[in-house]
Amino acid sequence: MSKNKAYKIIESIIIFVIGLLFTLSILNESFINYIIGAIVVIVGVLLFVKGIVDSSKKSVVLPASILGGCLVALGIAILANYLNITAFIMNSIAIILIAVGTLFVIDSIIRFVNKATTLGTFELVIGLIALTFGIVFLFWRDYIWIIFGVLLMVYGIFSLVMTLVSLKKK
C-alpha cells in the first residue's frame, strides 16, 4: 500500500468521525463550537509547524506560520465561547446553498435552450435540491448539523470504500 493510499484511508476515517460528531451535536448545542474550535486549533498547529519546518532556520515569520498562529488563536477563542461561529457558519451554508442552487437552475435552463436535456435535467434536480435545502436551513437550523454530519459520514464511507476497492484492483 502506498503512502498516499494510507493517508486517504486515514482521511476517510477522520471525515467519518467528524461527521459522527456533528450528527451527535443535537445532544448539546455547544458541542459544535468545541468541534469547530478543535479543528481550527489542529489545523493552526499543523500550519504553524509546517511553517517552522519550511523555514529552514531562516525565519519563523512565514505566511504558513502566521496563518497557523492566527488559526490557533481563533480556535482557542471559539473553544472559550468568545466567538459564536455556529451562527455565522449556518447562515453561510444556507446562503451558499441558495446561491449554488440558483446557479445550477440557471445553468440547466441554458442547457435546455442548447438542447442538452440530459445534463440540463440533472443540473435542474441538483439545483432545486440545493435551493430547497438552503431555504429550509434558513428557517429550521436545528437540523443543519445533523444533515451535514450525515453527509460527511456518507462521504467518509464512500471515500474509504473507493480507496479500498482501488487497493484490491492491484
PEDA-V11280 format. One line per field, one symbol per residue. psi: psi as a letter, one per 20 degrees, with the letter a starting at -180 (. if undefined). burial: 1 if it has 9 or more other ideal C-beta (glycine too) atoms within 8 Angstrom, else 0. A space follows every 50 residues. Layout:
psi->???
burial->???
This chain:
psi->prhghghhggggggggggggghhiihhohihghggggggggggggggggg hggihljgqimqgggggggghgggghhghjkhpnhggggggggggggggg gggggghhghhhhjkmhghggghgggghgggggggghhhmihihhggggg ggggggggggghghghhhh.
burial->00001101101111111111111110000011111111111111111111 11001000000101111111111111111000001100110011111111 11111111111100000011111101111111111010000001111111 11111110110011011000
